[in-house]
């Protein structure tokens, strides 16, 4: 898989507003072609030895492998979380035109 491999990145945020703010920045900076903010949900997890349960939001960002490190760094910089979930999954298939669009929208404009 090359640098232009399309990825779907799952990211958590404290609130829907935070998810929208981060998502908008990622698209504006061409780190993601598109971000879908998901409805608030409940997260159950272990943190620092304690079982936790809290409300949070998440979003899905469509990007390429070449942009993943920059996307993750930007999420960490913008997130209120100490450790936001950032999980990249390869797109093993999909509509060819859509996949091509993701590559165009996340291309480095300087290149």
KAJO-V95684 format. One record per pair of residues at least 12 apart in sequence whose ideal C-beta (glycine too) atoms are under 7 Angstrom apart, sorted by sequence separation. I is the first residue (numbers start at 1). J is the second residue. D is the distance in whole Angstrom. If there is no record, write none. Layout:
i=I j=J d=D
i=I j=J d=D
This chain:
i=23 j=35 d=3
i=42 j=55 d=6
i=43 j=56 d=5
i=23 j=37 d=6
i=72 j=86 d=5
i=40 j=55 d=6
i=41 j=56 d=7
i=40 j=56 d=7
i=20 j=37 d=6
i=40 j=57 d=5
i=41 j=58 d=7
i=19 j=37 d=5
i=38 j=57 d=6
i=37 j=57 d=6
i=38 j=58 d=5
i=68 j=88 d=6
i=16 j=37 d=6
i=38 j=59 d=6
i=37 j=59 d=5
i=36 j=59 d=6
i=16 j=40 d=6
i=35 j=59 d=5
i=36 j=60 d=5
i=35 j=60 d=7
i=35 j=61 d=5
i=34 j=62 d=5
i=32 j=61 d=4
i=33 j=62 d=5
i=32 j=62 d=6
i=33 j=63 d=7
i=12 j=43 d=7
i=32 j=63 d=5
i=31 j=63 d=6
i=26 j=61 d=6
i=23 j=59 d=5
i=31 j=67 d=5
i=19 j=57 d=4
i=23 j=61 d=7
i=64 j=102 d=7
i=19 j=58 d=7
i=31 j=70 d=6
i=32 j=71 d=6
i=64 j=103 d=6
i=67 j=106 d=5
i=19 j=59 d=5
i=31 j=71 d=4
i=62 j=102 d=5
i=16 j=57 d=4
i=14 j=56 d=6
i=15 j=57 d=6
i=64 j=106 d=5
i=13 j=56 d=7
i=31 j=74 d=6
i=63 j=106 d=5
i=12 j=56 d=6
i=13 j=57 d=5
i=13 j=58 d=7
i=26 j=71 d=6
i=29 j=74 d=7
i=12 j=58 d=5
i=13 j=59 d=7
i=11 j=58 d=6
i=10 j=58 d=6
i=11 j=59 d=5
i=26 j=74 d=6
i=25 j=74 d=7
i=10 j=60 d=6
i=11 j=61 d=6
i=8 j=60 d=6
i=9 j=61 d=4
i=22 j=75 d=6
i=25 j=78 d=6
i=8 j=62 d=6
i=9 j=63 d=6
i=6 j=62 d=7
i=7 j=63 d=6
i=22 j=78 d=5
i=7 j=64 d=7
i=22 j=79 d=7
i=6 j=64 d=6
i=7 j=65 d=6
i=5 j=64 d=6
i=4 j=64 d=5
i=5 j=65 d=4
i=3 j=64 d=7
i=7 j=68 d=6
i=3 j=65 d=5
i=4 j=66 d=7
i=9 j=71 d=6
i=18 j=80 d=6
i=3 j=66 d=4
i=1 j=65 d=7
i=11 j=75 d=6
i=13 j=79 d=6
i=14 j=80 d=5
i=14 j=81 d=6
i=33 j=101 d=6
i=12 j=81 d=7
i=33 j=102 d=4
i=13 j=84 d=7
i=12 j=84 d=5
i=33 j=105 d=4
i=11 j=84 d=6
i=12 j=85 d=4
i=33 j=106 d=5
i=11 j=85 d=6
i=32 j=106 d=7
i=10 j=85 d=7
i=11 j=86 d=5
i=30 j=105 d=7
i=31 j=106 d=7
i=30 j=106 d=6
i=9 j=86 d=7
i=10 j=87 d=5
i=9 j=87 d=7
i=9 j=88 d=5
i=30 j=109 d=7
i=7 j=88 d=5
i=8 j=89 d=5
i=7 j=89 d=7
i=7 j=90 d=6
i=8 j=91 d=6
i=7 j=91 d=7
i=5 j=90 d=6
i=6 j=91 d=4
i=1 j=90 d=7
i=6 j=99 d=5
i=6 j=102 d=5
i=6 j=103 d=7
i=4 j=103 d=5
